[in-house]
């Protein structure tokens, strides 16, 4: 599996998971996260994100990887507002000591098109979200699901 092969003997920690419905008259203002990486899945709709001064059009099924320290903002389409699921993770440690503790390198394109894998991405991330709705979620089980992701 991806995490076993490339990461040290610890899995990233899931800090929080949230589901957002972007109304057409709202947008996320520019911000950054100093200590966490955000995986943003576009569950429905389309819009645009700006990450480190790069405009990135997104649509249903896409996955954005927004690394810690990346300045970003997003806005929905007027006609097809986005529903996004964000998984916020920390404690990323690669087996390669030379690699930065990020999922992607700073100059990499932060968008993965879901394509044929969209149903798998959607089902896995929605199951993580459902598990985190429990007042005392089994965080270790959630980390294991992320491990097989």
N, C-alpha and C positions, 0 to 999 in steps of 0.2 A: 504494500500500500504506500501511497505517496508520503504520508507522515513518517512511517517507519523507516523508509529508505533514506529520506533527506533530512529529517529533523533529529536532534539529540533525543535522549531517552525521556523527554518530557513532551507532552502534547501542549499546544497553545491553550490558554485559559479563555473560556467564554465569559466576558464581562457582563454583557447584556444582549438581549435580542428584542427588537421592536418592529412593529408593523405600522407603517405610515400611509395615510391617504392624503396625497397632495392635492389640495383644491386649486383650481385654475387661477385664483386670485392671490395665491401664496407662493412663496419660493423659500428655499433654504438660503439664509444669508451666508456669506463667506465666513468660514471658520476652519479650524484645524484641531486635531487631537494630538496632544504631545506624547502620549504613552500607549495608544491603542491603534490597531488597524481595523478598518471597517469594510466588511464584505456587504455590498448592497445588491440585492437581487431585485430586478424589475418584474414584479408579479403580474402587473397589468399596466396597460397604457404606454405612453411614451413621453419623452421630454428631452431635456438637455442638462448635462452636468458640465461644470467647468472645474477641472482639476489641474492645479499648478499652471494656470493660464492656458490650458488646452481645452477647447470646446469638444465635448463628446456627446453626440446624439445617442440616446438609448431607447430601447423598445422592449416589449414584453419578452422575457426569457434571458435577457442580458444579465451579466454579473460584473459589477465594478469592484475593483480592489483599490481601496483608498488607504494608502500607507500612513503611518503616524508621521506627522509633520507636513503632510500634503495639504495645502490650502484648497478648499473645495466649496462648491455651492451647487444647487440643482433647482430646476423648475419644470413643472408639468406642461404638457401641450394644452392648449385651450380646449381642444375638441376631444381629447382622449387622456384625461388625467392619470398620473401614475399612482400605483399602489406599490410601495417598496417594502422589502423586508431586510432589515440590517442586522447583521451578526457582528458584534464588536468583540475583537479578540486581543489578547496580549500574550506576553511570554513566548515569543517566537524565537527559537534557537536552532540554527542549522547545524548539521554535522560538520560542515566545512567552516573552519574557524575564520577563513578569509572572507566569507560571505557576510553581507550586512544582515542584521536581524529583522529582515522584512520578508514579505512573501514574494514581492517582485522587486527588481532593481529600480532605482530612482528614475531612470530614463525610459523604462519600459512602458508600453501602452497599457493602461489599467483596465481595459475592457475585454471581457470574454463573451463572445456571442454564444447563446445557449444552443441554438440549432436543434439537432436531434436529441441532445441531452437535456433540453428544457424540462420535460416532465420529471426526470430524475432529480434535477436541481430543485425544482419547485416542491416536489413531495418531500425531499430530505429536509429542506430549509423550513417548510411549513410544519413538519413534525418536530423539529427543534423548537420552533416558536411555541407550538402547543405544549410541549414539555415544560418550557419556561413559564407558562401561565400558572403552573402548580405553585402554591404558596411556598413549598420547599422542594424545588426541582432537584432531580438527581443529576447534579452537575457532572459527575464522573461518566454517567451514561451518555449525556449530551456530548462530552468531549470524545467519547468513543465513536459516536455517530459522526462527528466532525472528522475524526481520524479516518473513517472509511469513505469520506466524501472526496 
